Amino acid sequence: MSGSTPTLRPFLPADTPLLAAIFAASIMDLTGDDYSEAQQEAWAMAAEDEEGFGKKLAGQLTLIAMLENAPVGFASLKGADHIDMLYVHPSVAGQGVGAALCDALEKIAGARGAKTLTVDASDTALDFFRKRGYVAQRRNSVTVNDEWLANTTMQKTLDGAPAPGGRA
């Protein structure tokens, strides 16, 4: 699978079980350096209610990354200017899947008139977003299934936004 560029497509309700599995695998396999096992389990439990998870994905603009006709990651845009979820299967982490999803959401947000894009990045995802030009705004503590998890709200000014000097 390495070396190939993912294709992106819109979310379909039938994708929910696979995306729930990618969500849980991503959390359990990739965030261990930053979160305790109890925190990981509480976080991953959000996908156990598949119906609720599917409704959340359907209620946002959700894109799925495909490699060899199989979903390997997904990302969702809440409103015009907030990345709500960005998860990649551990088997393809670091291979550009997350970058392709993020590129697409940035373009869509810009097309929807957003001047900036925000994300509440997990500690694991901080460097990914920092390298893409997102700047930390504030630290947050959120309760997920009775566990406290820290994340950081980050913001990026989108390329399409007018810059000083009239450059578009």
N, C-alpha and C positions, 0 to 999 in steps of 0.2 A: 504494500500500500504506500510505502514511502516514496516521495518524489512526485506523486501525482497531485494535481490541484483538485480540491473538492468542488463539486457542483452544488449549487444552492437551489432549494425549492421551498415553497410555502408549506407550512404546517397543515396536516390533515388530522382529523380526530383519531383515525386509525393508528397514527404514529405514537399516541400517548404511552402505551406500555413500553415501547422501545426507548422513548425519551426519558421515561421514569427510570429505566434501568441505567441509561447513560448518566443521568443526574446522580443517582446513588453511587455508581462506580467511580465517577469523577470525584465526588466528595470523599469516599472511603479510601481511594487509592492515591489521590494527589494532594490532600490537605493535611496529612499526618504530621508534617513538620511544624505546622502553625496552629493546629487545633487538637484538643484532647480527643480520645476515643468517644467519650460521652458526648462531647460537642458534635463530633462527626455524625454519630448515630442520631442525635436529635435533629440535626440539619437534614440528613438523608431521609428521615421519616416524612418530610414534607411531600414526598412523592408516593407514599404508601396509599394515600387516598387518591387513586388514579383518576377518579371522576373529577374531583376538585382540581387536581393537577392539570388535567386536560382542559377544564373550563378556563383556568388561568391562562394557559397557552393560547387557547382559542380567542380569548378576550384581548390579546395583544397581537402585535405584528410579530409572528414567530417564523424564523427561517431555520431550515434544517440543512446541514452540510452532509453531502453524500460522497462516499468513496466506493467505487465498485458496486454501485447500486445499493449500498447499505448506509443507513444513518450513522454518522460518527460524531455528531455534535449538533448543538442548536443554540440559538440566541433569540431573545425577544426584546422588542422595543415597546415600552409603556408610554402611551401618549406620543408626542412628537419628539421628546428630547431626553428620555431616560432608558438606559440599557438595564432591564430588569434581571435577565438571566443570560449567562453565557457559559455553557458547559461543553466539554469535549471529552470523548471516551479516552481513558488512560492509554490505550494502545496506540493512539495517534497524537498524544500530547507532544507539543514542540514541533509539529510538522506543518504548521501554517493553517490548520483548520480554524482555530480561534481567530487568527488574523483575518482570514477570508470572511468569517461571519461578522467581525467587528467592522471591517471595511464596508460591507454591505449596509449594516445598520447606520454607519456614519453618513453614507450617501443618501439613504432613505430619509434620515432625520433632516439633512440639509435640504432635500427636495421638498420636505414638508414645512420648510420655513424656519427650522430651528437654527439659532445662532450658536448655541452651545449644546453639548451632550454631557449628561451626568451618568455616573454609575456608582453604586455602593459596592466597592471592590473588597473581596475577601483578602485577608493577609497574603494568601497564596497567589492571588492575581495582581497584587500591587505592582510588581515589576513589569508585568505584561502591559498594563495600562499606562504606566509611567513612560515606557519606551515608545508608546504611541502618542505621547504628547498630553496625556491627562495629568492634571495637577491636583494634589491633595487639597481638599477644602476643610474637612473636619473628620475626627474619629467618632465612631458610633459604637454603642453597645446595644445589641438587640437580643431579645429573649426568643428562643426558638424551642418549643417543646420543653420548657423549664430549664433550658441551658442558656447561659449568656455567651454570645459570640461577638467578637469585635470585627468591625469592617471600617472602611474609609470611603467617604464620599469624595469622588474625584470628578473633575470637570475638564472638558476640552472645548476650545473655540474651534468651530468647524471652518474648513477652508473657504466655503462659499460666503461666509460672513464678511461684510465690508471691513477692511482694515484701515487704520489711519493712513492718510495719503490717497484715499480713493481707490486703492487696489481692490478689485472684486474677487 
